[in-house]
């Protein structure tokens, strides 16, 4: 692990202390868990953005085979 110094507001610090005592976890552990959740959430959002940007990128291509025609041909066999 890498040591990192952060600044918290008074409210953040006092709430974190209460949560720490309630859950029986160290404040540093709670902060790491919160950072992990943010990373996971941001990763999902990033993937959604990439998929949305990629949607339909081939719709105007004329050099691709007609998939409906190919499927019809497969169904005949």
Residue pairs with C-beta under 8 A, 6 or more apart in sequence:
6 31
8 16
16 27
16 30
16 31
17 27
19 25
19 30
20 26
20 27
20 30
23 30
58 64
